[in-house]
Amino acid sequence: MVSGVDTIGSRVSTRDIARDDEEDAVKVYERTENGTTTHVSIKDAMAEVNEAMMGPRRNIREMSSGRTGHWITYRDGRKVTLILVDAPESEDEPAPDAWTVASHKMLLHRFTAADETGRAVCNKSYRPWRYGNGYTFRTKAEQQAHEYADLYRFCPKCEAK
């Protein structure tokens, strides 16, 4: 696709292109109730919006909805805001210890996965270098104990992350 026109010649808006990029990320709703913010699943957020719309009217003072946000004011004084955001990255998941060469440079990078889909931690555009016999991923300890360990350095940015 070049400048918003696909191969058939029909017009594709930049809004549709941006929407496709947004859909790649995992989304959740950021729920703010009287200043307290939590992340809730899309299912739970839509259940609350549906209850506000379709439930008894005596509970809701005011409600407004948009494409990525919902604002609900209850009669008991609560103000709830639901905004669609990217899901926060899970910090309880340890980073894989898969190190290999990413380019012609003699730096060993840590990758997000120990296969061809992995990306370097320091730069997501770096892909693992494929040798004739496949990919060679090792842990940091294995790389340091390898017979050619003196030829390589560990990427300082990958070590810091």
N, C-alpha and C positions, 0 to 999 in steps of 0.2 A: 504494500500500500504506500503510495507516494502522496504527500500533502493532502491527506484526507479523502482520497479517491481510491476505491478498490479496483481490482482488475477488470470488473465488469463495466465500470464507469459510473456506478451510482455513487451518490455523495454520502460520506460517512462523517458525522459530526465529531468534533473533538470531545464533546461531552460523552459520547458513547465510548470513545477510546479511553478516556479517563475513568469511566465507570468500569470498563473491563480490567484496568489495572487495579482498581480498588477491590474488585471481587477476588483477586488472588490472595489477599491477606485474610487472616482469620479475624472476624469481627465480634465484638461484644458491645453491650450498652453500658455506658457510664451513668449510673443512677445517683443523682444528688437529691437528698431529702433534707431540707433545712440546713444545708451546708455540709452534710456528711456524705462523702462520695464512696461508692462501692462499684464493683464491676459485676454485672449480671448477664446471664445468657440471653440470647435473642428471644428464645422461647419464653423465659420468665418476663422479660420486658414487654413483649407483645401480649402476654396474658394480662399484665397490669393495664396496658392501654385498652385492651378489649373490655376488661371489667369496667374501666372508667367510661368508655363509650356506650356500652350496652347494659351496664348495671343500673341500679336505681339512681335517678337524677338528683335525688336529695343529698347524695354524698359529695357531688362535684360542684364546685363553684364556677370554675373556668377550665377549659381545656383547649389546647392548640396542638396541631401536629403538622410536621413537615416531612420532607424526604428522609432526613437523617436525625430528626429530633422530635421529642414530644414533651409538652409542658402541661402539667396537671396541677391545679390548685384545688385542694379539698376543702370542704366547709369547716372541718375541725382545725384549719389553720396550716396544715402541712402543704408544702410546695415541693413537688417532685419534678425533676428534669431528667429526661432520658436522652442521651446523645450517643449515636453510633460511632464507635472508635475502633482502632486496631487493637487486637488483644495484646495485653502486655506479655513480653517474653517470659517464659517460665524459668525462674532462677533455681528451682530445686533440681533441675536436670543437669548433671555434670557434663562438661564439654568433653567430647571424645578425645582420646589421646592418640590421634592418627597423624603422624608427621611424614611428609615426603617432599620431593622437589616439585616446584610449581612452574618453573621456567628455566631459561638458560643460566640464570644466576645460581650461585652455589649456596642458596639459603634453603633451609628446611622449614616449611610452613606447616602449621597445624590446620587440619581440615575438619569441617563439620560432619563429614561422613567418610568412612574408609572405602569408598568406591568412586566411580567416575562422576557421580552426581554431587560429590562433596565440593565445597567452596572453602577457600582459605579464610581463616578467622580475621586476618588483618585487612583483606581486600576481597570482597565477594566476586570480583571478576577473575581472580586467579583460580585456575583449575589444576588438578593434579597432572603431572607429566606422565605420559604413558610410554613405558619402555617396550621393547620387542616381546618380552615375556609377560607383559601386563603391568598392573600398578603395584608398587612396592610401598606399602604402608607399614610403619613400625611405631612402637611407642617411643617416647623420648629416651627411656632407659636403654631400649634395644638399639636406638640410633647411636647413643653414646658408646655402647659396647661394640659396635660394628667395627670391622677391620679398617674401613675407610672413613672413620668418624672425623679424622683430622682434616679431611677435605671439605667438610661442610660446616656451616654456622647455622644456629637456630635464629629464625626471624625474631628480632626483639619486639616487634608489635604483636606477634602471635603469642609470645611468652607473657606479655603484659596483660593480655585479655583472658 
